[in-house]
Amino acid sequence: MNETNFNTVTSIVGSIIGLISIIVTILIFLNERKRKKVITISTKEKLYCNVNLSGHFVFDYSNNDGVFSIGKEEYLFNTKWSKASNISIHAYRNSPNIKEIALLKNVLDLNSIEIIEADFSSRVRTPHIGDAVVWRNDSGKIAITKIVSIKDDSRGDDKDELECEYVILK
C-alpha cells in the first residue's frame, strides 16, 4: 500500500469515526431527553368578574376558590360556588361582602321578578338548573343569578363549569 492509499484509508476511517461519534452524541442526547420530562408551566390570566349590572357569565367553579364577582363598588357581589352535581350546584354566603343568600325555584325570566319573597336563613343553598340565587351584599343591594347550565367533570363532562344569567337590582 502506497502512502496515497494509506492517507485515503486513514481519512475515510477518521471520517467514519467522526460520524460514529456524532451519532453516539445524538443518541445520548435523545436518551437523556427521554429520561428527563420537560414540563412547561403556562398560566392563563382569567377574569373572574363581570362589572355590568346585568349579563351573563360562564366560569370554571373549581378555580379561583369558586368565586365569581359581578357588579362593582356598592353593587359588588363576590358569588361563591362549589360542586354538587351536573344538575345542581352549591352557593355560599361565605364571601366577605355577601351578607345573605336565598333560593328561588323555577325562575323563568329574571326581569319579571318584582317581589322577592325568600328565606335568607341559610349559609348554603343548592339551586338546580332553572333556579336562581338571591344575594344581598353588605351595602344592602340585591343580585339574582339564574342557573343556566352546569358541567361536572366527575360526571362525564370535560370540565367543571357554571353558566348563569344575572341582574343586579338598583
C-alpha positions as CSV (number, residue, x, y, z in Angstrom):
1,M,0.0,0.0,0.0
2,N,1.5,3.3,-1.0
3,E,1.4,6.5,1.0
4,T,-1.5,8.0,-1.0
5,N,-3.7,4.9,-0.4
6,F,-2.8,4.9,3.2
7,N,-3.7,8.6,3.7
8,T,-7.0,8.0,1.8
9,V,-7.9,5.0,4.1
10,T,-6.9,6.9,7.2
11,S,-9.0,9.8,6.1
12,I,-12.0,7.5,5.4
13,V,-11.6,5.8,8.8
14,G,-11.3,9.2,10.5
15,S,-14.5,10.3,8.9
16,I,-16.3,7.1,9.9
17,I,-15.0,7.5,13.5
18,G,-16.2,11.2,13.5
19,L,-19.6,10.1,12.1
20,I,-19.9,7.4,14.7
21,S,-19.0,10.0,17.4
22,I,-21.7,12.3,16.2
23,I,-24.3,9.5,16.1
24,V,-23.4,8.4,19.7
25,T,-23.7,12.0,20.9
26,I,-27.2,12.3,19.3
27,L,-28.3,9.0,20.8
28,I,-27.0,10.1,24.3
29,F,-28.9,13.4,24.0
30,L,-32.1,11.7,22.9
31,N,-31.8,9.1,25.7
32,E,-31.3,11.9,28.3
33,R,-34.2,13.8,26.9
34,K,-36.5,10.7,27.3
35,R,-35.4,10.3,31.0
36,K,-36.0,14.0,31.8
37,K,-39.6,15.0,31.4
38,V,-39.9,18.5,30.1
39,I,-42.7,20.3,32.0
40,T,-44.0,23.5,30.6
41,I,-46.0,25.6,33.0
42,S,-48.4,28.0,31.4
43,T,-50.5,30.4,33.3
44,K,-53.5,32.0,31.6
45,E,-54.9,35.0,33.3
46,K,-58.6,34.7,33.7
47,L,-61.1,37.3,34.6
48,Y,-63.5,36.1,37.3
49,C,-65.7,39.1,37.1
50,N,-68.3,41.0,35.1
51,V,-68.8,44.6,36.2
52,N,-72.1,45.1,34.4
53,L,-75.4,45.4,36.3
54,S,-76.9,42.6,34.3
55,G,-75.5,40.0,32.0
56,H,-74.2,36.5,31.7
57,F,-71.1,34.6,32.9
58,V,-69.5,31.3,32.4
59,F,-66.6,30.1,34.6
60,D,-64.8,27.0,35.9
61,Y,-66.0,26.9,39.5
62,S,-63.1,24.7,40.5
63,N,-60.8,27.7,40.0
64,N,-60.5,31.0,41.9
65,D,-61.8,29.3,45.0
66,G,-65.2,29.1,43.3
67,V,-65.6,32.9,43.4
68,F,-67.1,34.9,40.5
69,S,-67.7,38.6,41.1
70,I,-70.5,40.6,39.5
71,G,-71.0,44.4,39.6
72,K,-68.7,47.0,41.2
73,E,-68.5,49.3,44.2
74,E,-71.6,49.3,46.3
75,Y,-73.1,46.9,43.7
76,L,-70.3,44.3,44.0
77,F,-71.2,40.7,44.7
78,N,-68.5,38.1,45.2
79,T,-70.6,35.0,44.5
80,K,-69.1,31.7,45.7
81,W,-69.9,28.3,44.3
82,S,-68.8,24.6,44.6
83,K,-69.6,21.2,43.1
84,A,-72.8,19.4,43.8
85,S,-73.6,17.6,40.5
86,N,-74.3,18.3,36.8
87,I,-77.8,19.5,37.6
88,S,-77.2,21.4,40.8
89,I,-74.5,23.5,42.5
90,H,-73.8,24.8,46.0
91,A,-73.9,28.6,46.5
92,Y,-72.4,30.1,49.7
93,R,-72.7,33.4,51.6
94,N,-69.1,32.9,52.8
95,S,-67.7,35.8,50.7
96,P,-66.6,38.9,52.7
97,N,-69.2,41.2,51.1
98,I,-72.2,38.7,51.0
99,K,-74.5,39.0,54.0
100,E,-77.4,36.7,52.9
101,I,-78.4,34.3,50.2
102,A,-81.8,32.7,49.3
103,L,-83.1,30.3,46.8
104,L,-85.9,31.0,44.2
105,K,-87.2,27.8,42.5
106,N,-88.0,27.6,38.7
107,V,-87.3,31.1,37.6
108,L,-88.4,31.7,34.0
109,D,-87.3,35.3,33.5
110,L,-85.0,37.4,35.8
111,N,-86.5,40.6,34.5
112,S,-90.1,39.5,35.5
113,I,-89.2,39.3,39.2
114,E,-90.8,42.1,41.1
115,I,-91.3,41.0,44.7
116,I,-88.8,38.7,46.3
117,E,-90.2,36.5,49.0
118,A,-87.3,34.3,50.0
119,D,-85.8,32.7,53.1
120,F,-82.4,34.1,53.8
121,S,-81.8,31.9,56.9
122,S,-79.1,29.5,55.5
123,R,-75.4,29.9,54.7
124,V,-75.6,27.4,51.8
125,R,-78.2,26.9,49.1
126,T,-78.2,24.3,46.3
127,P,-80.0,25.5,43.2
128,H,-80.8,23.3,40.3
129,I,-80.7,24.3,36.6
130,G,-83.5,26.9,36.2
131,D,-83.4,28.0,39.8
132,A,-81.9,31.3,41.0
133,V,-79.9,32.5,44.0
134,V,-80.7,35.9,45.6
135,W,-77.6,37.6,47.0
136,R,-77.7,40.5,49.5
137,N,-74.4,42.3,49.9
138,D,-73.0,44.3,52.8
139,S,-74.4,47.5,51.1
140,G,-77.9,46.1,51.2
141,K,-78.1,45.7,47.4
142,I,-79.7,42.6,45.8
143,A,-78.4,40.5,42.9
144,I,-80.1,37.5,41.4
145,T,-78.2,34.7,39.5
146,K,-80.2,32.2,37.4
147,I,-78.5,28.8,36.8
148,V,-78.5,28.2,33.0
149,S,-76.2,25.1,32.9
150,I,-73.7,23.2,35.0
151,K,-70.9,20.9,33.9
152,D,-69.2,18.5,36.4
153,D,-66.0,16.7,35.4
154,S,-66.8,13.8,37.8
155,R,-70.0,13.1,36.0
156,G,-68.8,12.8,32.4
157,D,-68.2,16.4,31.4
158,D,-64.8,17.5,30.3
159,K,-64.6,20.3,32.9
160,D,-66.3,22.0,35.8
161,E,-68.3,24.9,34.5
162,L,-71.2,27.1,35.7
163,E,-73.2,29.3,33.4
164,C,-75.5,32.0,34.8
165,E,-77.6,34.9,33.8
166,Y,-77.8,37.7,36.4
167,V,-79.3,41.0,37.3
168,I,-78.3,43.5,40.0
169,L,-81.3,45.5,41.3
170,K,-80.9,49.2,41.7
